Amino acid sequence: MALPSFRLDGRTALVTGAASGIGRAIAVGIAESGANVACFDLPGPGLDEVCAEIEAVGVKASPIAGDVTDAAGLSAAVTRTQADLGALDLAVNSAGIANAAPAEEMTLDQWQRVFDINVTGVFLSCQAEAKAMLVNGGGSIVNIASMSGTIVNRGLLQAHYNASKASVVHLSRSLAMEWCGRGVRVNSISPGYTATPMNTRPEVADQVRQFEADTPLGRMATVDELVGPAVFLLSDAASFCTGVDLIVDGGFTCW
């Protein structure tokens, strides 16, 4: 029996939140697996930098500045992706934000902004991507959620963030069931504590030590450790996986 392929050669991907952190690592990893990649994020030098990394691998890249809360902008991004790189058949939606506040003091604006980006932004991204994939004959979408959608992080006052990531998990399942008969798979990845720029700042060093102590593997994930799970779910090796939430947390949710 031939082993299933984890390669993405000849395919076209769109990655939101591609300029930094987990999104950036996944965008480069997708390129290393053979796909051309459109990188979508807010304007800034990170977009051009990640596209340069991708092109150094030997595939094509397209930097696209925009905001995931802008439906028209996302639709235009898909159109540009297909014009620059070919028919869209892969997508990873990694754009998101986090912050903290006690629930009893949280402003409506703070609550709403987290949901606008983390939930509505993921929905609008999936909607724009799937409209193309359904025409193109199918595809695979991976949304970046969080283990915070499954557990409540001890000591972190982030009811809005936790609720938003739980929404991403169930949104992904719901879309998976809507589109499963038309060739579009939708899955999510729920990372545990990960060494993103936000979690490697000197001012959170004490907090990070607690994160690591609470994780069975004794450390945070590197952003590169999210690449394999994403490439797997995008690839033909995961052809029978849809509606899955893959928790990548170093064992955190076992305790």
N, C-alpha and C positions, 0 to 999 in steps of 0.2 A: 504494500500500500504506500502510495506517495504521501509524504508529509504535507500538511496544509501550508500554504504560503503566508508568511508574515510581511511580504514585500508589498510596496504600494507603487511599483513602477508604472509610469504612464498615466497616473491619476492626477487629479487637480483637487487641492484642499484650500479651504478658507478657515483661518484661525482668528478668532476674536481675542482681544487681550494679549496680542502676540508680541508686544514690545518689551515685556519684562516678566520675571518670575516663571511660574508654571507654564503659562501660555507661550513664552519665548522658547523654553526648553522643548516643549512639544512641537512647536513649529519647525525647529531645527531637526528634531528627531524624525518628523514626517519626511522632511527633505532627504535625510540620510537613508530613509527607507525607499526613496525613489520618486516621490511625488513632487510636482510643482506646487508652490504654496503662496497664496495671497495672505498678507499679514494686515490685520485690521486692528486699529487702536486709536486712541486720541493722538492728535498731532504732537510730534516730538522727535528727538534724535534717535530714540530707541527703535522706531520703525525702520529707518534706513539701515541701522546697525544690524538688526536681525535679518533683513533682506540680504545684506552683504554676506553674512554667515551662510545663508541658504545658498546663494549663488556660488560660494566657494566650494560647496559640496558637488556642484556640477549640474544643478537643476535650476529652473526659473523661479523667480520671486517677484511679487508685486506689492509694493507698500500702498496701503489705502487708509487714509486718515478719516476718522468718523467717530460717532457716538452710538452705542448700542441701544439707546433710548429713541433713536431717530429711525422710524420705519422706512421712510423714503431713502435715507442714506444707506441703510442696509440693503435695500433692493438695488440701489445703484452700485453698491459694492459687489454684489453677486454678478450683476451685468458686466462690470469691469473685470472681475475675476475671469469670467468666461471668455471675454474678448481678449484678455492678455494671455491666459494660460490654458484655456480649453474647457470643455464641459465639466461643471462642478459635480463631483461625486463623493467628496469627503468634507467634513466640517468638524471643528472643535471649538466649542464656545466656553472660553476661559475668562472673559471679562467679568470682573466683580470687585466689590469693595467690602471693607470691614471697618467697624469702629465700635466703641463701647459706651454705654450709658446705663444707669439704673433705670429699670422699666418705669418706675413711678415718676421719674423726672424727664424721660425721653420726650423730645418734641415731636410733633407730627411730621415736621419737615425731615427730621433725622430718620424716623421710621420709613417715611415714604421714599426717600432717596435710596436707601438700601434696597427696598423692594423694586423701585424703578429700574435699577441697574441689574440686580442679582436675579430677579424673576422676570419682570417685563422685558428686560434686555435679552435674556435667554430665549423667551418665547418669540420675540420679534426676529431674533437671529435664526432660530429654527424655522420659523415661518418662511422667511426669505430664502433660506437655503433649500428647504424642502420643495418650495414651488419650482425651483430649477431641477432638483433631483427627480421629482415625479415626472417631469417632462423628459428628462434624460434617461429614464429607465431604471432609476434606483440610486442608492447611495447609503452612506453611513454617517451618523451624527453622534458625537460624544460631547456631553455637557459636563462641565466641572462643577460638582457640588461640594460637599464637605462632610466629614464624619460628624460635624456639628448639626447636620440634618438628621442624625440618628441618635446622638447622645447630647447631653447638656454639659458643656465644658466647665469643670469645677473652677470657680473663682473668676470667671469671665462674665461680665454683665452685658450680654449681647442677645437679648431675646429676639430682636429684629433680625440679626444675622442668622441665628439658628433657624428661625421660622422660614427665612428666605431660602436657606439651603435645603430644608425639608421640602419646600415647594419645588425646587429644581429636580429633586429625585422623583417626586410624584408626577410633575409635569413631563419628565422624560418618559416615564412609564406610559402615561396617557397618550403622548404623541406616538410612541412605539406601537400602541394598539391601533391608533387611527391609520397609520401608514404601513403596517406590516404586510397587508395584502397587495401593496403596490411597490414593494421592493426597497423601501427606505427603513433601515434599522436605526433605532435611537437608544442609546445607553448613557449611563452617567458614571463618573468616577468620583468617589468621595475620599479625598486625601485626609490623612491625619496631619499632625503638626509638621510643617515643612519649612526648610531654611530658605524662605523667600527674603527679598530685601526688607520686608516689614518685620520679619522675625529675627533678623540678624543685626538690628540696631543696638548700640551699646546700652541704651536706656532700658531695654527689655531683657538684659542678660539674666537677671535673677528669675524672671518669669520663664525664660527659655530653659533654665536649669530644672525648674519644676516640671515643665512639659516633658523634658527628656527622662526625668525620674519616673514620671507616670506612664511612660511608654514601655511596654515589655521589651522591645529591642534596645532600649536604653539610649535612644537618640532621636533627633528629628530626621525626616526624609530629606534627601537632596532633591532639587527640582528635577534632576535627570532620572530619578527613580519613578517619576510619573510618566516618563516617555514610553516605556515598555507596555504598561497597561493601555495607554491611549492607542499606540500602534496596533496592539492586539485587537482591540475592539473595532478599529477601523478596517482591519484586514480581513481577507477571506478566511483566515484561521478562526474568526469569530462569526462565521456565516449563520450559525444557528443561535446566536446571542442577540436578543433584543428585549428591551425593558429591564435590563440588568443594572443594578447599582453596585459597582466594583469598589469595595472599601479597601483603601491602600493606606493603612494606619500603623504599621509596625506592631499590630496586635492590641492597640489601645482599647478597642471596643470589646475585647474579650474579658476585661477586668471590670 
